Amino acid sequence: MQERRDLYLIFKEAVNNLAKHSKATEATINFHLDHNTIIMVVADNGIGFEATSSYLNNGLRNMKERAAGHQWKLDIRSGQGAGSTITLNAQIA
């Protein structure tokens, strides 16, 4: 149950950030099941942000902590004016 909750909350935060902050005109959300791994990709063509910054807002930090708690791989790629892509590889039982 905790895995399901954390997967949902990571997805919710990614979509919330996209809607609130990205100023995107296009976005894609994909889920793919590869054996026992759910692969989630949330991408947009928005304004982006500095993903390598040591400063992360609470939402991004919470996403990283939730993923790390299950040993999932969370990749956040973005850059000023380059949009954002959040990819989660979550192994499920």
N, C-alpha and C positions, 0 to 999 in steps of 0.2 A: 504494500500500500504506500509506503514512503517513497519508493522509486516512482510510482505512478504520479504521486503528488508533486515530487520535485521535477519530473519531466514536464508536467503541466505548467508549473510555475516558471520554469525556464522559458518555455514557449510563450507564455503570457507576457513575461517581461520583454522578450525580444519583439513581439508584436506591439506592445505598448510603447516601447522606445521608438519603433518605426513610425507609429502613428503620431506621436507627440513631438518628436525632435527631428526627423529626417528631412522633412520638406520634399519627400520623394514624389515623383510623378508615376513611377512604376515600382512594383514590388512582386516578389515571388516567394511562395512558401511551399516547400516540398518535404514530404516524409517518404522514406524508403526503408523497407525491412530487408536486411541482408543476414540471413540465418537468424542469429539471436541478437542482432544489433539494429536498433532503430537509428536511422540517420535523418536528422532534421536540418534543413537549410532555410534560413530566412534572409533574403537579400533585397536590397533596394538600390535605386540610383540617386539617392539623396545627397545632402551636403557633407555627410561623413563626419568623422571626428578623429582625433589623434589616438589611435588604438594602442600605441606604445607608451603613452603617457603613464607616469607612475600614479597619477590621480585617476581613480575610477569612481564614478558615482555609485550610490548604494545598489541600484539595480544591477549594474554590470558585476559588481563585487559579489552580490548575492547569487547571481547566475554561476559565477566561477566557483563559489564555495559549495553550492548544491551539486555541481558536476563533480568536483573533487571528492565530495563525501561518498560518492558511489564509484569512484575511479573511472568516471566517464571523461571523454576527451571533448573539451569545448574550445573552439577556435573562433576568435573574433578578429576580423580583418576590416579595416577601414582607413580612410585617409581624407584629409580636407578636400572636399569637392569630388571625391571618388566613390561615394556610396559606402554601404556597409554590407558585410556578409557574416552571419553567425551560423556556425556549423557545430552541431552536437552529435557525437557518436555515443549512444547509450546502450550498453549491453543489458539485456533483460533476461530474466530467468526463464 
